[in-house]
Amino acid sequence: MNKAMSIPTVSIIIPVHNVAPYLETCLDSLLSQTFLDWEAVCIDDGSSDESPAMLDRYAARDARFKVVHQKNGGVSNARNTGLKLARGTYIQMLDPDDWAEPDMTERLLRMMESTHAELGVCGCFYHHTATGETGRRMPDKFSAGPDSVSIHGLDSRVTGNITFCVWDKIFRRSIIEQFQLAFQPGLKIGEDMKFIMEYLSCCHNIAFLARPLYHYRSGAGVTGKTRPVWERLSFQELLESLDVLDSVAGSTPGKLKGRRSRDFHAGLLQVVLMHRAYMKELLEGMPGRQLRRLLRRSHFPLPRLLLKSSFRPSMKSLLEFYIKNPLRTFLRQKRR
């Protein structure tokens, strides 16, 4: 069989939108991988810079790069396109302004195969482009030392402490397809978190590698990394982001039962509380003029009425209701 037509072991999904200054570093890091049996599913999400041409050049250079050009629909739509096209047994997801260590795919794959885990997690490096500061984050709570591999069942300790990003993980495509998992289109905050929590509800065990293998670049401009939240969201999108995990609490794709269900929801509650605290911090830092702009972009009648009202605290009160009531969904849950 033609090697280019064979089924790859790992599919690496990369959503791309106007990241030409950083894209080459990302794609070159894939060419440097010590594990060779991969495909890169690159989704050009309506870029207006040199990114589409760069992707086409890499695809012409190496058949492992698969490129799709589509109208701009956001990072969730781009990743969903990648999930539909991915053929590998395992799935990785990279941001196009980040890059991977040369042995990232090999180490994660080796860990998944040796532990038979359903999700693999590694550490990462952080690079802040504005300040030049660097750092690292490791799954220390689950490791026995540097480079160690540990495997854990799904309990509240794991669920409540796992990172809410997709790029430091490796997934099994069979689980994604069996439970029809996807990213929620249009969601501007929490799309990774929702996908991960839904995926976790389908898992029995998770493997952690105590080694940083991914380089995350903050402030580079991809998927809203630099723009303030109030410039990226409408009022209704803000409320959707506040309630992003309610649907997960209401109906987990994996149909958890008994103790696994209780442990998962205990961890999920921790995540909901942390997410609400994060959103509260964002909203409290929103300038008054930005608050009014946010209301003007709303399609709902209530925010527009608030905009005309002289009682401005009413807007804050409405948002605080959403922020301070994360327990309502959990209290409605039937005993499992």
C-alpha positions in Angstrom: 0.0 0.0 0.0 1.2 3.5 -0.8 2.6 4.9 2.4 0.9 8.3 1.9 -2.5 6.4 1.8 -1.8 4.3 4.9 -3.6 4.9 8.1 -1.4 7.0 10.5 -1.0 6.1 14.1 -1.5 9.7 15.3 -3.5 12.6 13.8 -2.4 16.1 14.9 -5.1 18.7 14.5 -4.0 22.4 14.0 -6.6 25.2 13.6 -5.0 28.1 11.8 -6.1 31.7 11.6 -3.7 34.6 10.8 -0.6 33.3 12.6 2.0 33.6 9.8 4.8 34.9 12.0 4.6 31.8 14.2 3.3 29.1 12.0 6.6 27.9 10.6 7.9 27.2 14.1 4.9 25.0 14.8 5.0 23.0 11.6 8.8 22.6 11.7 8.4 21.1 15.2 6.3 18.4 13.6 8.9 17.6 11.0 11.4 17.2 13.8 9.3 14.6 15.6 11.2 11.4 16.5 8.0 9.4 15.8 7.3 9.5 12.1 3.9 7.8 11.6 1.7 10.9 12.0 -0.6 13.1 9.9 -1.1 16.8 10.5 -4.7 17.9 9.8 -4.3 21.7 9.3 -7.5 23.7 9.1 -7.1 27.2 7.6 -10.0 29.0 9.2 -10.4 31.8 6.7 -7.0 33.4 7.2 -6.3 36.7 5.4 -2.5 36.6 5.8 0.2 34.3 4.5 -0.9 31.3 6.6 -2.9 29.6 3.8 0.1 29.7 1.4 2.5 28.5 4.1 0.2 25.5 4.8 0.1 24.7 1.1 3.9 24.8 0.8 4.3 22.4 3.7 1.6 20.0 2.2 3.5 20.0 -1.1 6.7 19.3 0.7 5.4 16.5 2.9 2.3 14.3 2.2 1.7 14.0 6.0 0.4 17.5 6.0 -3.3 17.6 5.1 -4.7 21.1 4.5 -8.3 22.3 4.4 -9.3 25.9 3.6 -12.7 27.0 5.0 -14.6 30.1 5.8 -13.8 31.6 9.2 -16.0 29.9 11.8 -13.9 30.0 14.9 -11.5 27.6 16.6 -14.2 25.2 17.7 -15.5 24.8 14.1 -12.0 24.4 12.8 -11.2 21.7 15.4 -14.4 19.9 14.6 -13.5 19.8 10.9 -10.1 18.3 11.9 -11.8 15.6 14.1 -14.0 14.6 11.1 -11.0 14.2 8.9 -8.6 12.6 11.3 -7.7 9.0 10.6 -5.3 8.2 13.4 -5.8 5.9 16.3 -4.8 8.7 18.6 -5.5 12.5 18.4 -3.3 15.4 19.4 -4.2 19.1 19.1 -1.7 21.9 18.7 -2.2 25.7 18.6 -0.6 27.1 15.5 1.6 29.6 17.4 3.0 27.0 19.7 5.4 24.2 19.2 6.2 20.6 20.4 9.3 19.1 21.7 10.8 16.6 19.2 9.9 13.6 21.3 6.4 14.8 22.4 4.4 12.4 20.2 6.7 9.5 20.8 6.6 9.8 24.5 2.9 10.3 24.8 2.2 7.4 22.4 4.6 5.1 24.3 2.8 6.0 27.6 -0.6 5.3 26.2 0.4 2.0 24.8 2.2 0.8 27.9 -0.5 1.9 30.4 -3.6 1.3 28.1 -4.8 4.6 29.4 -7.7 6.4 27.7 -6.2 9.9 28.1 -2.6 11.0 28.3 -1.3 14.3 29.9 2.2 15.8 29.9 3.8 19.0 31.3 4.4 22.2 29.3 6.6 25.2 28.9 5.1 28.7 29.0 6.6 31.6 27.0 5.2 35.1 27.4 6.0 37.1 24.3 5.5 40.5 25.9 7.8 40.1 28.8 10.1 37.3 27.6 9.3 35.3 30.8 9.3 31.6 30.6 8.1 28.9 33.0 6.8 25.4 33.2 3.8 23.6 34.4 3.9 19.9 35.4 1.3 17.4 36.6 3.2 17.3 39.9 0.2 16.2 42.0 0.2 13.0 40.1 3.9 12.3 39.6 6.5 10.3 41.5 9.4 12.3 40.1 10.9 13.7 36.9 10.0 11.8 33.7 7.8 9.4 35.8 4.6 7.9 34.4 1.6 7.5 36.7 -1.9 6.2 35.9 -5.0 7.1 37.9 -8.7 6.2 37.8 -11.4 8.8 37.4 -11.9 10.4 40.8 -12.6 13.8 42.1 -8.9 14.5 42.7 -8.1 14.0 39.0 -11.2 15.6 37.6 -10.8 18.7 39.8 -7.1 19.2 39.0 -6.6 18.3 35.3 -5.6 21.1 33.0 -8.4 22.7 30.8 -6.5 22.7 27.6 -6.3 20.2 24.7 -2.7 20.8 23.6 -0.9 19.0 26.5 -2.9 15.8 25.9 -3.3 12.8 23.7 -6.8 11.3 23.1 -8.2 8.1 21.7 -10.1 8.7 18.5 -12.4 5.7 19.2 -13.7 7.4 22.3 -14.4 10.7 20.5 -16.3 8.8 17.8 -18.1 6.4 20.0 -19.6 9.2 22.2 -19.8 11.7 19.3 -17.7 14.3 21.2 -17.1 17.7 19.6 -16.3 21.3 20.4 -19.3 23.6 21.0 -19.3 26.1 18.0 -19.4 29.7 18.9 -18.2 29.3 22.4 -15.4 31.9 23.1 -14.4 30.9 26.6 -14.3 27.4 28.0 -14.5 25.4 24.7 -11.5 23.3 25.6 -12.7 22.8 29.2 -16.1 21.5 28.1 -14.6 19.1 25.6 -12.2 17.8 28.2 -14.8 17.3 30.9 -17.0 15.4 28.4 -14.1 13.3 27.3 -13.2 12.5 31.0 -16.8 11.3 31.6 -16.0 8.6 29.0 -12.7 7.5 30.6 -11.8 4.9 33.2 -8.1 5.8 33.6 -5.7 8.7 32.8 -1.9 8.6 32.5 0.4 11.5 33.5 3.9 12.1 32.3 6.0 14.3 34.5 7.9 15.9 31.7 7.2 19.2 29.8 6.8 18.4 26.1 4.7 21.3 24.8 5.7 25.0 24.3 2.8 27.4 24.9 3.2 30.9 23.6 1.0 33.5 25.3 0.3 36.9 23.9 1.0 35.8 20.3 -2.5 36.6 19.0 -4.0 33.3 18.1 -7.6 32.4 19.1 -7.9 35.6 21.2 -4.8 35.2 23.4 -4.2 38.9 23.5 -7.6 40.5 23.1 -9.5 41.3 26.3 -12.6 39.1 26.9 -15.0 42.0 26.6 -13.8 42.7 23.1 -14.3 39.2 22.0 -17.7 38.3 23.5 -21.3 39.5 23.0 -23.5 39.5 26.1 -25.2 36.2 25.1 -21.8 34.7 24.5 -20.7 35.8 27.9 -23.7 34.1 29.5 -23.0 30.9 27.4 -19.5 30.9 28.7 -20.7 31.2 32.3 -22.9 28.2 31.9 -20.6 26.2 29.7 -20.4 23.2 32.1 -24.1 23.0 33.0 -24.8 20.7 30.1 -22.0 18.4 31.2 -23.4 18.2 34.7 -26.9 17.5 33.3 -25.9 14.6 31.0 -22.5 13.1 30.8 -21.7 11.4 27.4 -20.1 8.4 29.1 -23.3 7.7 31.1 -21.4 7.2 34.4 -22.9 5.1 37.1 -22.5 4.7 40.8 -19.2 5.8 42.5 -17.6 6.9 39.2 -20.6 9.2 38.6 -20.3 10.7 42.1 -16.6 11.1 41.9 -16.8 12.7 38.5 -19.5 15.2 39.5 -17.6 16.1 42.7 -14.6 17.0 40.6 -16.8 18.7 38.0 -18.3 20.9 40.8 -14.7 22.0 41.7 -14.2 22.9 38.0 -17.4 24.9 37.8 -16.5 26.9 40.9 -13.1 27.7 39.6 -14.5 28.7 36.2 -17.1 30.9 37.9 -14.3 32.6 39.9 -12.3 33.1 36.8 -15.3 34.7 35.0 -16.0 36.9 38.0 -12.5 38.2 38.0 -12.7 39.0 34.3 -16.0 40.8 34.7 -14.9 42.8 37.7 -12.0 44.1 35.6 -14.2 45.3 32.8 -14.1 49.1 32.2 -17.4 50.9 32.3 -17.3 52.0 28.7 -16.5 48.4 27.6 -19.6 47.2 29.6 -21.8 49.5 27.5 -20.2 48.3 24.3 -20.9 44.7 25.3 -24.5 45.6 25.8 -24.8 47.3 22.5 -23.6 44.2 20.7 -26.3 42.1 22.3 -29.2 40.6 20.4 -31.2 40.1 23.6 -33.7 42.9 24.6 -32.9 42.8 28.3 -29.3 44.1 28.0 -30.5 46.9 25.7 -33.1 47.9 28.3 -30.3 47.9 30.9 -28.2 50.1 28.7 -31.0 52.8 28.6 -31.6 52.5 32.4 -29.9 54.9 34.8 -29.6 52.0 37.3 -26.3 50.6 36.1 -25.8 48.2 39.0 -28.7 46.2 37.6 -26.4 44.9 34.9 -23.8 43.8 37.5 -26.6 42.2 39.6 -27.7 40.1 36.6 -24.2 38.9 35.9 -23.6 38.2 39.6 -26.7 35.9 39.6 -25.1 33.8 36.9 -21.7 33.8 38.6 -22.9 33.0 42.2 -25.3 30.2 41.3 -23.2 27.4 40.0 -24.9 24.8 42.3 -28.3 25.0 40.7 -27.6 22.4 38.0 -26.0 20.0 40.5 -28.9 20.3 42.9 -31.3 19.2 40.1 -29.4 16.0 39.4 -31.0 12.8 40.1 -29.3 10.4 42.5 -27.1 8.0 40.5 
